[in-house]
Amino acid sequence: SRAHKTRAAARASAHSTEAHPLERRRQHTRPRREQMSAQSASKKLIVIDPEKVANNAKVNGVVFQFLAIVAGIVCGCLGLTDLKGFAAFVAANLAIGGAVVAKCGFKPSKYFIGIDKVIVDGASLGFGTFVLFWTLFYNICHLF
């Protein structure tokens, strides 16, 4: 029994530089986990919910429609004609587009498919409305 303990102690001292098998496995998996986390950090998937993107586009359209109404009324009441009216429309759309991008935390790709969907689509939706209210209020204020 005493010889058995001495042999066990000798084995323990001989193997003391070697890690326990479970410890060895942990040592091997740590670098793999770190490698995988580094790889997954570089390959982050962006999950896009189509319903939320569609809702954001709808709300953006409503915002630009309202802007087109207000800008058309202002341009018509001020008597802006020709390129001055269109320049006012472009300036108003750039201002509201910038406000929407700022509201998104300057990362519109998180909420819209692309930055062109924020400004260009909104401006194209509101252009007809702008012209309608521009001519209507120009006629009301300056012709009648």
C-alpha positions in Angstrom: 0.0 0.0 0.0 2.9 2.3 0.9 4.6 1.4 -2.4 1.4 2.2 -4.3 1.3 5.7 -2.7 5.0 6.3 -3.7 4.4 5.2 -7.2 1.3 7.5 -7.4 3.3 10.4 -6.0 6.1 9.6 -8.5 3.6 9.6 -11.4 2.1 12.8 -10.1 5.5 14.5 -10.0 6.5 13.1 -13.4 3.3 14.3 -15.0 3.2 17.6 -13.1 4.4 19.6 -16.2 1.6 18.0 -18.2 -1.9 19.4 -18.0 -4.9 17.3 -17.0 -6.6 15.9 -20.1 -9.7 18.1 -19.5 -7.4 21.1 -19.0 -5.6 20.2 -22.3 -9.0 20.2 -24.1 -9.8 23.6 -22.6 -6.5 24.9 -23.8 -7.2 23.7 -27.3 -10.7 25.1 -27.4 -9.8 28.6 -26.2 -8.0 29.6 -29.3 -10.7 28.1 -31.4 -13.4 30.1 -29.6 -11.3 33.2 -29.9 -10.8 32.6 -33.6 -14.5 31.9 -34.1 -15.5 35.0 -32.2 -13.0 37.0 -34.3 -14.4 35.5 -37.5 -18.0 36.0 -36.4 -17.3 39.6 -35.5 -16.0 40.2 -39.0 -19.0 38.3 -40.6 -21.8 39.8 -38.6 -25.1 39.1 -40.3 -27.5 42.0 -40.7 -31.0 40.8 -40.2 -33.6 42.8 -42.0 -37.3 42.5 -41.1 -39.2 43.2 -44.3 -42.3 44.4 -42.4 -40.4 46.9 -40.4 -38.5 48.2 -43.5 -41.9 48.5 -45.3 -43.3 50.4 -42.3 -40.3 52.7 -42.2 -40.7 53.5 -45.9 -44.4 54.1 -45.4 -43.8 56.5 -42.5 -41.0 58.2 -44.5 -43.5 58.7 -47.4 -46.0 60.3 -45.1 -43.3 62.7 -43.7 -42.3 63.7 -47.2 -45.9 64.2 -48.3 -46.6 66.4 -45.3 -43.4 68.4 -46.1 -44.5 68.7 -49.7 -47.9 70.2 -48.6 -46.2 72.7 -46.3 -43.5 73.6 -48.8 -46.1 74.1 -51.5 -48.2 76.3 -49.3 -45.2 78.4 -48.3 -43.8 78.7 -51.9 -47.3 79.6 -53.2 -47.9 82.3 -50.5 -44.5 83.8 -51.0 -45.1 84.0 -54.7 -42.1 82.0 -55.7 -42.1 81.0 -59.4 -40.0 79.1 -61.8 -36.7 77.8 -60.5 -37.0 79.6 -57.2 -40.0 77.4 -56.3 -38.2 74.2 -57.4 -35.1 75.3 -55.5 -37.2 75.7 -52.4 -38.6 72.3 -52.9 -35.1 70.7 -53.2 -33.9 72.6 -50.2 -36.9 71.5 -48.1 -36.4 67.9 -49.2 -32.7 67.9 -48.4 -33.4 69.5 -45.0 -36.1 66.9 -44.1 -33.9 64.1 -45.5 -31.1 65.2 -43.3 -33.4 65.3 -40.3 -34.6 61.7 -41.0 -31.0 60.5 -41.4 -30.1 62.3 -38.1 -33.1 60.7 -36.4 -31.7 57.3 -37.6 -28.5 58.1 -35.7 -26.7 58.7 -39.1 -27.1 55.0 -39.9 -30.1 54.8 -42.3 -29.0 51.4 -43.5 -30.3 50.0 -40.2 -33.8 51.3 -41.0 -34.0 51.5 -44.8 -32.6 49.5 -47.6 -30.4 52.3 -48.8 -29.9 56.0 -48.3 -31.5 56.7 -51.7 -34.7 55.3 -50.2 -34.7 58.0 -47.6 -34.3 61.1 -49.7 -35.0 60.2 -53.4 -38.1 58.1 -52.9 -39.6 60.6 -50.4 -39.0 63.5 -52.7 -40.4 61.7 -55.7 -43.5 60.8 -53.7 -44.1 64.4 -52.7 -43.3 66.2 -55.9 -46.9 66.1 -57.3 -48.3 67.2 -54.0 -45.9 70.0 -53.9 -46.8 71.3 -57.4 -50.5 71.0 -56.6 -50.3 73.0 -53.4 -47.8 75.5 -54.9 -50.1 76.4 -57.8 -53.2 76.3 -55.6 -51.9 78.8 -53.0 -50.1 80.9 -55.6 -53.5 81.3 -57.4 -55.3 82.0 -54.1 -52.8 84.6 -52.8 -51.8 86.3 -56.0 -54.4 85.9 -58.7 -57.8 86.1 -56.9 
